[in-house]
């Protein structure tokens, strides 16, 4: 039987990201082709490919930031299944990457929980990183 926490997370993931006030003009795409969102006082770009998430972090002026020192997890809802993935920095420090078992489909929902640097509070953003083909 699902716990209350699981039901809350699934409900949050199922909410349409486009209903968020920041998307009054539609979600924006980042320089790497992923969905760009505000995450705390930063901007985060999430790029989804089958089995792989890549997260790029930017300052408030959309300048790339190093991922070194940042920690993050992703709660992924895909194919009716929920999984929690842990991001690791790329060796060059340009992004965080995580792997799991999911397909990059329009129904994919991801909550990224990020601690930008040691001692800073955890912040989060919801993503629907795959657009439906029109």
C-alpha positions in Angstrom: 0.0 0.0 0.0 1.5 3.4 -1.0 2.6 5.6 1.9 1.2 9.2 2.2 4.6 10.6 1.2 4.6 8.5 -2.0 1.1 9.6 -2.9 2.1 13.3 -2.3 5.2 12.9 -4.5 3.3 11.2 -7.3 0.6 13.9 -7.2 3.2 16.6 -7.4 4.9 14.9 -10.3 1.6 14.4 -12.1 0.7 18.1 -11.9 1.1 19.8 -15.2 4.3 21.8 -15.1 2.8 24.2 -17.6 0.3 25.4 -14.9 3.2 27.0 -13.0 3.0 30.8 -13.2 6.5 31.0 -14.5 5.3 29.3 -17.7 2.7 31.8 -18.6 4.5 32.1 -22.0 5.4 28.5 -22.2 8.5 26.7 -20.9 11.8 27.8 -22.1 14.6 25.8 -23.7 18.1 26.1 -22.4 21.3 26.3 -24.5 21.7 22.5 -24.4 18.1 21.8 -25.6 16.7 20.9 -22.2 13.9 22.5 -20.3 15.0 25.6 -18.3 13.4 26.4 -14.9 14.0 28.6 -12.0 15.4 26.6 -9.1 15.9 28.8 -6.1 17.8 31.9 -7.2 19.4 29.9 -10.0 18.3 28.5 -13.3 18.5 24.8 -14.0 18.3 23.1 -17.4 17.2 19.4 -17.4 18.0 17.4 -20.5 16.4 13.9 -20.7 17.4 11.0 -22.9 16.4 7.4 -22.5 17.9 6.3 -19.2 19.9 9.4 -18.6 19.3 12.9 -17.1 21.7 15.8 -17.5 21.3 18.9 -15.3 23.1 22.2 -16.1 23.2 25.0 -13.5 23.2 28.7 -14.4 23.2 31.9 -12.4 20.4 34.4 -12.5 21.9 35.9 -15.6 22.0 32.5 -17.4 25.8 32.2 -17.1 26.9 28.6 -16.7 28.0 27.5 -13.2 30.3 24.7 -12.2 28.6 21.6 -10.9 31.5 20.7 -8.7 30.4 20.9 -5.1 26.7 20.6 -5.9 24.7 17.5 -4.9 21.3 16.6 -6.4 18.7 13.9 -6.7 15.9 13.4 -9.1 12.5 11.9 -8.3 11.5 10.4 -11.7 8.0 9.3 -12.6 7.9 7.4 -15.9 5.8 4.6 -17.1 3.8 4.6 -13.9 6.9 3.9 -11.9 8.7 6.2 -9.5 12.4 6.0 -8.9 15.0 8.2 -7.1 18.2 8.9 -8.9 21.4 10.5 -7.6 23.3 12.9 -9.8 27.1 12.9 -10.0 29.2 15.7 -11.5 30.7 15.2 -15.0 34.5 15.0 -14.8 34.8 18.4 -16.4 32.3 19.9 -13.9 30.0 21.3 -16.5 26.9 19.4 -15.5 25.4 16.7 -13.2 24.3 13.4 -14.6 22.1 10.5 -13.4 21.1 7.2 -14.9 18.0 5.1 -14.4 15.5 2.9 -16.1 13.1 5.2 -18.0 12.2 6.3 -21.4 12.3 10.0 -22.4 8.6 10.4 -23.3 6.2 13.3 -23.0 4.7 11.8 -19.9 8.1 11.9 -18.1 8.0 14.0 -14.9 11.0 14.9 -12.8 11.5 16.7 -9.5 15.1 17.9 -9.1 16.3 18.5 -5.5 19.5 20.4 -5.5 22.0 21.6 -2.9 24.2 24.0 -4.9 27.1 24.0 -2.4 27.8 22.6 1.1 25.9 24.5 3.8 23.3 25.9 1.4 19.6 24.8 1.7 18.1 22.3 -0.6 16.0 23.8 -3.4 13.8 22.0 -6.0 12.1 22.4 -9.3 9.6 20.3 -11.3 10.3 19.4 -14.9 8.4 17.9 -17.8 11.6 17.8 -20.0 10.2 16.1 -23.1 7.9 17.9 -25.5 5.1 16.1 -27.3 5.7 15.9 -31.0 3.0 18.0 -32.8 
